[in-house]
Each structure stands twice: as C-alpha cells, then as structure tokens.
C-alpha cells in the first residue's frame, strides 16, 4: 500500500489528524505519495507545526455523520450533521419542534435507491453544505412492510429509496 492510498482514505473517511500529518510530512519532503506506507513515520513530524495545521484545518476536512431523528410514531428524517447536537438544532430550526429522539447511523449503512444501492457515505457526496436533510422514512405498523416517503436530493427533487437489509 502506498502513502497516496492512505492519504486518499483519510479524506474518504474524514480522518483529519492523519491527513494533516501526511500533508505536513509531504510538505517537509520526508515522504512522497509514491512511497510505501512502511516509510510513514509520524515521529519525523514537527508536532508543533502539525498541531497548527490541524487547528487551522488547512485541508478542510469536516467530520460529519448521519442521524435519524424521529418526527412522530412512524416518520423519521435523516440529517447529515457534525454532531448529534447539531442535528437536533437543525431539526428544531427546520421543523419548529424538537425530535422525539435522535440516533446516529453508520455512514456505511446501505439503502436501495431506484434500481441501485447507495450508502449514506456515498449519498453524502451529493450535498454541498451541511447540515442537510438526506431523506425521510416511514415505518408501517401492524405487520405491513416499511415504506419510504422519499429522499430529498441536493436539487430538492424526490428520489425513491428503501432500506437495504
């Protein structure tokens, strides 16, 4: 595995600290993107400089998750946000009431959309700003199959989606 692969994974999985350390080591010419990962030695870093660029977030990596907020007994809204508190605040501002509960879901969670399958992580790439509403889900009771209401995409158009089990 190359340094380049790990560096790209840092962006994909929002690993800000490691990405900034690699960035620092690249800038100091201690490693190259083509080096084997075994050459990556964080002890070579100037930890003070690394801390400064992490604090400044020069790479613009903002970790966010997906949260399910219960609107009523059967309807849930999924919101991308940096924290549970931010998701609740965004929900409260948007819907003018507090959610019944708020649960974080893994970004790797997959759902069917149209004829395909997409993870929350991949769907997140469709949004340009956060927090954002990813979609809604309606839970049916009485043994009926759960049914989607629809997902609002980045262009505010409705998309069909179901949970992938």
Number of C-alpha atoms within 10 A of each C-alpha: 10 15 20 16 13 17 19 13 14 18 17 12 13 16 16 19 17 18 20 24 24 26 20 22 20 15 11 13 9 14 20 19 15 11 13 14 17 9 12 19 13 13 7 12 17 13 13 9 12 19 15 12 17 20 11 10 14 12 13 12 18 13 13 20 19 27 27 24 23 20 20 12 11 12 16 23 21 24 27 27 24 16 16 20 11 17 28 21 17 20 22 13 11 11 10 10 12 17 19 11 13 20 12 17 13 12 18 12 14 18 17 15 17 11 7 8 14 17 16 19 19 13 15 20 10 12 15 9 11 16 20 20 23 22 21 20 22 19 14 14 10 5 6 8 9 14 13 19 19 18 21 16 17 17 8 9 9 13 14 14 22 19 15 12 7
